Amino acid sequence: MRYNLLIILLTLLIVNFKTYSQDNHRYVDELNASIHPTRKITYKKVDNHELKLHILEPAEKSNKLLKPCIIGIHGGGWAGGNPTMVYAILQEFVKEGWIGISIEYRLLNLSKNHTVSDCVKDVKTAIRYVKEHASEIGIDSEQITLSGLSAGGHLALGALLFDTLNEKSDNLAISTQPRYVILYYPVVDTSIKGYGNKKIGDEWLKLSPLHNIKGNLPPILIFHGMKDNVVPIEGVINFQKKIVSLGNSCDLIIHGEGIHGYFLYSQSKFNDVINQTFSFLNRFD
């Protein structure tokens, strides 16, 4: 009897492990692993560490001298993640003749005195570097789309909204505004109702996109899941309403069953989101 009970328990554990593994398998992880940047460029040195731009370029040469560019910012709660996490999304643009750039930035690490403000500063430095060296990289500085996933979406919004957060060595004459902004399940509210309040601490207000909205922003597209239990949908809806009320263009596409990062798990959902992204961009061409 005990032997049979042990077998049943082991069987249940195996089934549960398989179910957990399947539920946590992400379609894009295999894609990201199969993609390799054509080159890496150092855009900044901090504490003897080089921060790099990971460049993805079309394999086939085109007659276009300067190409449109999409800059991707990975997520990971500011404290984790790496530039490879946006390769799959960037590669979809590379297939269409764009140049994709993934930003490496300092991660939140209080033991090293690296804060979320530093993450924002790095992203803004990177954007300015790309614009200043656009012709060398091979891109059109007027055709830059900025994208971000989760906390990376927060950093993308930081480039638009946090005017006072800049590295001292940055050339402030170079704007960090892109032509378009694509946000995938972004952190938009760092209050206690949103995400990251404890990580950021007392400076949460100046680092909360919802509380720093202004006018004259580029067109924005947001993808979010109704069942996202990491970044509450309510804050995203409030953000979209407030940003539109100030005369900005902001589309919000909500997946009714979507969890945090919902489209990364499924090829069909990934393809749908990419197609919707291009449809959005084509509206303005």
CORKAWO-V920899 format. One line per field, one symbol per residue. burial: 1 if it has 16 or more other C-alpha atoms within 10 Angstrom, else 0. A space follows every 10 residues. Layout:
# CORKAWO-V920899
burial: ???
This chain:
# CORKAWO-V920899
burial: 0000000000 0000000000 0000011110 1100001000 0011000000 1111111100 0000011111 1111101110 1111111111 1111001111 1111111100 0000111111 1111111111 1001001111 1011111111 1111111111 1100110000 0000011101 1111111111 1001111011 0001111111 1111001111 1111111100 1110111011 0110000111 1101100111 1111100011 0011001001 10000
